[in-house]
Amino acid sequence: LVCLSDTGGQVFDVFVSCHEDDWNWFNKELKGELLGEGLSVCSLYGDFKFHLPWNYRLQSAVDESRRCIVLISQRYVDTKRTQLELEVCLTRCRAQDKQFVPIRIESCHLDFAPGCMLQMFTLLEVDGEGWKRRLRTLLTGMP
């Protein structure tokens, strides 16, 4: 795949998929944790050229990252675009043998088509401070 990002083909440690209304939660709760672990972070909202089609940006983001984190919220599961985003993340991560980490940031149902595929993974629940330690262990292998 041709690099479509503004980052000159940099390979990121983490691609984060989330609904645009969950972007503030990502910036407040998660981004600092990832950067604090020395991980480089990529998302569709800040790292890619917006004049390029969304599907190319998404494929490039997954391909240029070592792992994917998906922030699951009711908005995420109710929106067709993010349902498709989840499906692309899941299939490309499996095909490329990349780590896939779903994080449920609020109570929501998972009975939509791509959501059923999440049953193959351990869903990390945001529940106080313990979830950050579990995420750190998943990403770095260290408690």
ChimeraX attribute file (.defattr): number of C-alpha atoms within 10 A of each C-alpha:
attribute: neighborCount
match mode: 1-to-1
recipient: residues
	/A:1	8
	/A:2	7
	/A:3	18
	/A:4	20
	/A:5	21
	/A:6	12
	/A:7	13
	/A:8	8
	/A:9	12
	/A:10	13
	/A:11	18
	/A:12	20
	/A:13	17
	/A:14	24
	/A:15	25
	/A:16	24
	/A:17	27
	/A:18	24
	/A:19	22
	/A:20	14
	/A:21	11
	/A:22	16
	/A:23	17
	/A:24	11
	/A:25	14
	/A:26	19
	/A:27	11
	/A:28	10
	/A:29	13
	/A:30	16
	/A:31	17
	/A:32	13
	/A:33	17
	/A:34	18
	/A:35	11
	/A:36	10
	/A:37	11
	/A:38	10
	/A:39	16
	/A:40	17
	/A:41	19
	/A:42	24
	/A:43	21
	/A:44	19
	/A:45	15
	/A:46	11
	/A:47	15
	/A:48	21
	/A:49	15
	/A:50	13
	/A:51	7
	/A:52	11
	/A:53	10
	/A:54	15
	/A:55	13
	/A:56	15
	/A:57	22
	/A:58	20
	/A:59	17
	/A:60	19
	/A:61	27
	/A:62	26
	/A:63	21
	/A:64	21
	/A:65	22
	/A:66	19
	/A:67	22
	/A:68	28
	/A:69	19
	/A:70	22
	/A:71	23
	/A:72	27
	/A:73	20
	/A:74	15
	/A:75	17
	/A:76	22
	/A:77	22
	/A:78	15
	/A:79	12
	/A:80	11
	/A:81	14
	/A:82	20
	/A:83	19
	/A:84	15
	/A:85	21
	/A:86	26
	/A:87	17
	/A:88	17
	/A:89	26
	/A:90	22
	/A:91	12
	/A:92	17
	/A:93	19
	/A:94	12
	/A:95	9
	/A:96	12
	/A:97	11
	/A:98	17
	/A:99	16
	/A:100	23
	/A:101	22
	/A:102	20
	/A:103	19
	/A:104	17
	/A:105	19
	/A:106	14
	/A:107	11
	/A:108	14
	/A:109	12
	/A:110	17
	/A:111	11
	/A:112	11
	/A:113	12
	/A:114	18
	/A:115	15
	/A:116	10
	/A:117	15
	/A:118	18
	/A:119	10
	/A:120	7
	/A:121	10
	/A:122	11
	/A:123	13
	/A:124	18
	/A:125	18
	/A:126	16
	/A:127	11
	/A:128	7
	/A:129	8
	/A:130	10
	/A:131	14
	/A:132	19
	/A:133	12
	/A:134	16
	/A:135	21
	/A:136	15
	/A:137	12
	/A:138	15
	/A:139	19
	/A:140	10
	/A:141	9
	/A:142	10
	/A:143	11
